[in-house]
Amino acid sequence: MDLIVRRKLGEARWRLTIQRFLHLGVSAVVAGLSLVFVWYGLGLFSPGMRAWPVPAVVALGAAPLLAAAGLALFWWRSLVDVAREVDARAATRDRFLTVLQLDRNEASSLTQAIRTEVAAFASCLQLKDHLRWKIPGRKLLWLLVPLAGLAGTELFRHWRETRPEVAEARQIVEKARLAANDQAKETPGFEKVVRELEIVRERLSESPEPLRDALRALAELEQKLSASAGGASALSSGEAAALAEALAGGHSKLAADLRSGHNADAAEGVARMDPEALAQALAEAARHVENARLRELARQGGARAQKQLVSMLQNSGGTAGDSARRKFLSELSDIKSGTQAANGETDGGKDGEAGESPDGAEKSAPARADNAPPGGGAGSEKDLGRGTDLAGEADPGQDLRAVEDFVPGRAGEGASLGESFRSAGGDDPKAAQAYRSAYRSALPAALDAVNREEIPSGSRLLVRRYFEAIRPKE
Amino acid sequence: MTGDPEKHAAEFREAFQQLRTEMEKVLVGQSEAVLGVLTAFFAEGHALLEGAPGLGKTALVRALAGAAGLNFSRIQFTPDLMPADIIGTNLIVEDEHGRKRFEFERGPVFANIVLADEINRATPKTQSALLEAMQERHATVAGVQHPMPRPFLVLATQNPIEMEGTYPLPEAQLDRFLLKLHVEYPGADDLHEILQRTTREHSPAVAPVRLENADRLRELVRSVPAVREVEARAIQLVLATHPDRAGSVPLAKKFVRYGASPRGAQALMLCAKINALLDGRYHVAKDDIDAWAIPALRHRIILNFEGEAEGVTSEAVLKEALAL
């Protein structure tokens, strides 16, 4: 008989434990979410307060729940307490309490009768009718709806901020910001750039295409700084880099001056050059970067082009501020290229094409060019299309991700990027491989260019479809 | 107690119900008072009935005596009533040989059921003549103890309206009553029923119920167990009425001079045991104690002057205690 009573009380204990857990749990969750709510409310008035990370918010709900579970288990550890509670809630007229506290040796002749009566009563008692699992204060739980909404918003924000694209885009912008910060220490005026980049970095989490927006922002910044650095008459850093690559073979000092931004020395070097050789170099540079101004200079040729180039180089010189801007622009270009090179490593790595210089030396000059493909663009001594892929020397069966050795090439040989594109229409599988490789290396630059251009919104879809259409088949 | 206790409990319920049915034949709308009187009967306690004239207090006592088949005496208390009028006195009697001797002439108190009608009209001296009989269940006259018959039940009535020329019962006497029952005015339907039953040719009569095992049933009542925590409820209620005790209620602290006595706790427990048996249980529950708290304790609480002036009642104090 006692077994029936104790079994019933055991069942009641679990029900009471769950009830207590629900009571405590709801209170704990409400308290936790309220704390978050208050914290965010305070955050509205003091923007310096940092938002809690999601794990902290989750912990604010989970930890009290665990504590509630433990407390609920602890609360009903005594069977007498359970009996007392069941008697109170199920209106059992102290039957369970009596049978637990009744002394077996009590003289009363009714002791056994009590045990029998309570056992019969317990076997008929439906605890679920008296000890329902109800969530307390259900009406008040509507208050949780805005809190849950807030938590959902916070989770969404956290997810958006931690997307890989956002992280990558932020990394790019952060590099640019650090570069600008370095410049700001020496040159006044760069603080504004730093602030702009900080704003861009913060807004990236809200962007549906963070990488694209980051590149666009950097491109806009580049344009703005270029315009203020030397105007249209100055030689841009991209143009200078392309020209340096074209001249690297025969005029290494001049190429070095162009790369390092010593424009006065470069102007003197250009003035001393053979006009024909200069025209040839200009043509090659124009071909690789497809730059209209360089092409025009190459077309003009002769002393006139030489004179004009000298003038442009001289205009590219200037104040320390201009020099700093150019240096920053060069770094900016490196950052963009580096990112794209990294992309190239990721995307094109399978094809054995990396943006790194083959010999581990300094980055290829066209990589710094405004419109040069990142990851070592065309015109580079190292990757003028003479990589294993572009030269058609790649072994299709080879695990190209493992290929890190590049054959140093020579200027003027192999297919340029444009030639690779043009030759991609053939049936030659090597050509298709080269096209795929070229496409991947050119895509970031194309995106960069698209970002820089003012494309009417109605045409954006067409442009995107164009790039989709020319994507090589995998 | 020997025998099958469950069978005895069933017998108890049956006897109680039969007595109740018989009493309610002549008493309409007084079920609470009937229940109280029967409870006092089985608990071997005395009851004080308070109510306006004409509500059937005397009829209630008569009905109990008739239903239980016990002898009954009525004492109409008046200011000139003397103790000897109640208890009896030694008379000089002469035997057949002409020798004179004292012989105790029993007073009306020597009956199973004594109706002390309008008890508050007698002087305290006379009232206290009942004390020994009520508590000790015997009367001492000229150094000789005369035991009361068993069962012995004093059912006193008092009229709360007419206070002039009355002598409020002393606290010691009040404490001897197991219960103080209020006889309420019947409702309209009950009055109709009263008219139907009492103004016709044949008025209903109470038939005696055979109570062969009355003593065993009273023994059964006392054998109902109550665990310590249930007893604690009775103690809690009693202590809550004391102004200077921990756990006393605010009303008691402010308006009570003396709280309920230990007899109050005893009365509570006995009534609760009867309540449990009537409910088909063999153990006392806290609800049983709560059910009888007011009738068993209200006459044991003595209000202070401030309480009297404010019109505070002992019932209000007890209701506050019951909310604990």
Chai-1 contact restraints between the chains, C-beta under 6 A:
chainA,res_idxA,chainB,res_idxB,connection_type,confidence,min_distance_angstrom,max_distance_angstrom,comment,restraint_id
A,R93,B,A285,contact,1.0,0.0,6.0,A-B,restraint_1
A,R93,B,D287,contact,1.0,0.0,6.0,A-B,restraint_2
A,D94,B,V230,contact,1.0,0.0,6.0,A-B,restraint_3
A,D94,B,A285,contact,1.0,0.0,6.0,A-B,restraint_4
A,D94,B,K286,contact,1.0,0.0,6.0,A-B,restraint_5
A,T98,B,V227,contact,1.0,0.0,6.0,A-B,restraint_6
A,T98,B,H283,contact,1.0,0.0,6.0,A-B,restraint_7
A,Q101,B,V227,contact,1.0,0.0,6.0,A-B,restraint_8
A,E106,B,P225,contact,1.0,0.0,6.0,A-B,restraint_9
A,S108,B,S223,contact,1.0,0.0,6.0,A-B,restraint_10
A,S108,B,P225,contact,1.0,0.0,6.0,A-B,restraint_11
A,S109,B,M1,contact,1.0,0.0,6.0,A-B,restraint_12
A,S109,B,P5,contact,1.0,0.0,6.0,A-B,restraint_13
A,S109,B,S223,contact,1.0,0.0,6.0,A-B,restraint_14
A,L110,B,P5,contact,1.0,0.0,6.0,A-B,restraint_15
A,L110,B,S223,contact,1.0,0.0,6.0,A-B,restraint_16
A,L110,B,Y282,contact,1.0,0.0,6.0,A-B,restraint_17
A,A113,B,P5,contact,1.0,0.0,6.0,A-B,restraint_18
A,A113,B,E6,contact,1.0,0.0,6.0,A-B,restraint_19
A,A113,B,Y282,contact,1.0,0.0,6.0,A-B,restraint_20
A,I114,B,Y282,contact,1.0,0.0,6.0,A-B,restraint_21
A,I114,B,H283,contact,1.0,0.0,6.0,A-B,restraint_22
